[in-house]
């Protein structure tokens, strides 16, 4: 199995105001406005919102060490090119950004964005202020695909709890640890089949997945939106990318640094080897657990997370065990969202917290694990 990742970071000034300048950054590097460029060991790309840049390892890898090396090199190169001008920041949402300041990419793919906007109104949170860590896992044939898919879907509530990093919206704590998913799961509510409430149903065959996909496509065509009938349309927490022969996990909030992201890669890879997972399989139970994870982070699922961690450690390779202590720390001391919320309640100031988060990304050091 090979693995790839995608990482989304907001672009900020020294006061951590998000800047809608991804297009100008890309142009300053390559001389033109374009969606993606080769940037050393990574590909640097745009997102819907100009306040975000995406970093993607140049090639998939067999494990987290190689991915980490490529991504860290990409972050270092960015700061070499732009040493003091911009500050990159992870997290699942920018904590203070308001949608009116998040400008939509306007150089290509405009027809897609206009169609999305007509159907769903993209000028809102859930579209213009979300930053995800996406993990792509290769599969070999339908049997392997189904095994991985059905296992990963049962892990999604726990991954959501561990990765929660968006406790604040427009400068205010909401009491919810994963606000990105609160908005994300509603951003295409007019056609609920696109997102499936984050947790997809158990899958019995590839044919079943394609039939469900076609039902959504039919609804889009009826709304004169056939341009969106592509496999990437699916916004569930787990989708199949047939064109890449991989499964794509979309439910994770972006973390504060590459090493923390790689801990999730290691965790998922190890858990996929476990003979039996101590998790629920029932769809209603998984949806309920996901609600708990979104609202409370790790604090609502700590015993279950501890059991999963023991399974992961037993099955992990020596390489993966280098990263799993980050997960152990999140279980014991709370997700990033829980820590941000606790610190903000004490200090009443967000900029010092964001300075620390940006420093974590720049130095590749997990928060409070120095």
N, C-alpha and C positions, 0 to 999 in steps of 0.2 A: 504494500500500500504506500502510495505517495501522498503528500499533503501540501497544500498551498494555503496562503492566508491573504486577506485584504484588510488594510488598516486605514481608518479615516481620522484625520486630525484637523481641528480648526486652526485658522491662521489668525494671529492676534498681534496687536501692538503691545507696547511695554505696560500698558494699563489693563491688558487682557480684554480689550474691546475687539470683537471679531471683525475682521477686515474682508470685504468681498473682492478679493484680488487674485484668486487662483488663476484666472486667465492671464493676468499681467505677469505673474510669476512664471508661468509656462512660457509665455512669449519672450520673457527676458532671458530664458535659458536657450530656447531653440529658434527664436526669431519670428515665430508666428503663433496665432491662436490655434490650438489643436487639443484634442481630447486626452491624448496620452503620449508620453515621450519616454524614451530610454534615458535613465538617469543613474549611471553607474550600475550598481548591483540590483537596482529596483526599477520598476516602471512607475512613473509619477503621472497621476491622472486626475481629471476633474470629477466632480460630483454635481448633482443637480444644483446645489447651492455654491456660490462662488466663495463662501467663507471656509470651504473645506477642500483639502487635498487628500488624495488617496495614494498610499504607498503599497506596492505589491511586489513581492520577491520576483526576480526575473524569471526563475524557473521553479517548479515544485521540487520538493526534497523528500528524503526518506525519513526525516525526523526533525525535531525542533532546533538542533544545534546549527545546521546549515541554514535554515530559515532565519534564525536570529542573526547570524553573521551577515547575511545579505541586507536585512532590514536595518541593522545598526549602522552598516556602512552607508545606507541611503540617508538615514537621519544625519549622520556626521557630514556627509557631502552637502546636504541642504544647509546646514549651519556654516559650512566652509564657504558656500556661495553667498549666503545671506547671514553673515555673522551676528549682526545686531539689529537688523531691520524687522524681523518677524520672530514670533514665538509660537511654536506648535504646541497644541494641547490635545490630549486624548479626552476621555470621558464619553458617556453615551449621548449627552446633549451639552451644548455650551450653556453654562449655568445662568448667564445674564442676557443672552441674545434674544431679541424680539423679532418676530417674523418680518416686520417692515424693514429691518436692516439686513435681511438675508436675501441677497440678490440672486435671481435665477440665471444659470449659465445661458448665454445668448449667442453663441457662435456657431453651433451646429446642433443637429438633433432637435431643432425647434419644433418640428411637426409632432414628435413624440410628446414633448412637454406641453404643447398647446392642447393636445388630445387629453392628456392626463388632467390638465387644468380644467378643461370643459367638463369632464366627468366628475372630478373629485375636489377641485379647488386646492391647488398645490401651495397656495400662499399662506401656509399655516404650519405649526409644529406638527411633526409626523412626516413632513416632507422636507422642510427647509431647516430643521434643526435636529438632525439625528446623525449619530456617528456609531457605526457598528464595527465589531470585529467579526469577520466572516472566515470560517474554516472550511476548506474544501478537501474532501477525502475521496481518493480514487476508489473505484470498484472494478471487479473483474467478473463480468457476466451477471445475469439476472439473480441467481441464487445469492451471490455475495452482496449485490445491491439491496435486496430485500432484507437480508440479515442485518446489514448495517443500518438501513433506514428504520426498521422497526425497533432496533435497540436505541438508536439515537433519539427517536421521538420520546421514548420513556425517560431519557436523561435530560430533556429540555428544561423541565421545571427547576432542576437542581443546578443546571448551568446558568439559568437566569438568575437564581438566587446568588450564586457565587460571583457572577460578573456584573451585578447591578452597580452602576456608577453614575446615575443621573437623578439625584435626589432633589434637584433645584430647577425651577422654571422661572425665567425672567427675574432672577435675583431673589426668589423666595423658596424656602423649603416647603414642600407640599405634604410631607408625611408619608410619601410613597418613595420607595428606593429606586424603582426603575420607571421613571416617567417616560423614557423613550418608548417603551413598549406600550404604555397607556395610549400615547398618541399614535404610534405606528399601527396598532391593531385596529384603529378606527379610521385610518386615513383613506381607505377605500371601502367604507362601510356600505356604499351604494351597491356594491357587488361583493357580498360577504365571502363567496367562494375563493376570492383571490388570496385572502389571508388565513382563513380557517381558524380564527381565534388563536393564532400562533402555533398550536399543537395540531399537527395533521393526524388523521385517523390511521389505524393500523393498515398496512398495505399488503395485499395478497398476491398482486401481480403487477408487472409493468403496464399491462393492458388496462388495468383498473385506473392507474395513475393517468394514463393518456386519455381515457374516456372522461374522467373528471376534468381534466385540462380542456378538453374539447367543449364541455358544457359551458365553461367560463368563456371560451373563445366565441361560442355562439351568441352569448349575451352581449359581448363586446361588438360583434358584427351587427347585431340588431340596433346598437347605439351608434353606428357609423364610426366605430373605433377599431376596425380590423388591423390597423397598423400596430396595435399593442399585442397581437396574438403571437407572442414569442415565449420561449420557455422561461426567460427571466422575469416575466410578468408575475409569476407565483411569488407571493410575499409571505408565505408561511414561515415558521421558524426553521423549517427544514425542507429543502426542495431538491429535485433531481436536475442536474445539468447534463443532459444527454450529449450535447455537443462537446463537452469536456470529459465525459465519462467519470463524473464525480458527483458526490453529494455535497450540498452547500448548506452549512449551518448559519442561519441568519439571525438567531435570537439573542446573540451576545452583545452586550454593551462593550464599546471600546474601553481598554484599560489605560493605565497611566504610563506604561512603558512596554517595550517589546518583550522583555523577559516575563512580565506578567501575562502577556498574550500567549507566549510560548508555553506557559504553565497549563493553559487550557488545551492547547494542542496535545501536550503530554497526557493530560487527564483523559481526554476523549479516546486517544489511541490505546491507553492502558485499559480503560473500561470496556472497550470493544473486544478485548481478549478474555474477559471474565467469563467463566462457564455459566454462571448464574448471577444476574444482577438483582440486588435487594431493592427493587423498585416496583411501583404500580404499572399496570399495563392498560387498565380500563380508561377509556377516553374521558369520562366525566371526572374520574379521580385525578387524572393528569391536568385537566383544566382547573380543577380546584387547587391543586398544588401550585400551579403556575400563578394563580391569583395571589396565593400566600407569598410566593417568591417575589412577585412584582411589588407587593405592598411592604414586605418586611425584610427582604434580602435573606441573609443566612440565618437570622435570628429565629425565623419561623420554621426552619427545617434542619436545625443543627444535628439532631441524632441521626437523621437519614443521611446527611452529608458525611458524617463521621463514618458510617457504615460503608458508604461508597468509596471514601478515601482509603479505607483499609483494603478493599477489593482492588483499587487502582494500584496501590503500592505493591501488593503481592504480584501483580501481572506486569508491572512496569519494567522496561529495560533500564540498564544502567544510565543511559542517556536521558531517559524520561525522568528518572529519579533526581536528576540535577535540578529539575524545575518544579516538581511536585510540592516541595516545602512552601512555595508561594500559595498553593491551594490550601495546604494545612493551616497556614497563617490566616487566610481569609475565613476559613471555617471557625477557627478559634477566636478571632478578634473582630470579625465582621467584614462584609464586603466593602469595597471602596466607598460606595454610597453611604453606608452606615457610618464610616469613619469621617467622611466629609460632613455629614449632617451633625454628628456629635461635636466636631471641632467648630463648625459654624455657630452652633448654639452657644458655645463657650466664648468665642472670640468676636462674633457679630461682624466679621469682615471676610469677604470672599477672596479678595485679591491675594493676600498672603498664601491662602490655600492653593490658588491657581499657580502662583509662582513656584510652590513646591511641586505641584503636579507636572508643570513644564520642565522643571529641573530633573524630575524622575525620568521623563522621556529622553531628555538630552544626555543624561548619564547612564541610562538603562538600569536604573536602580529602583526596585519596587518600593512603594510608599511605606515608610516606617519599618523597613527591613534593613536599614543601613547598619 
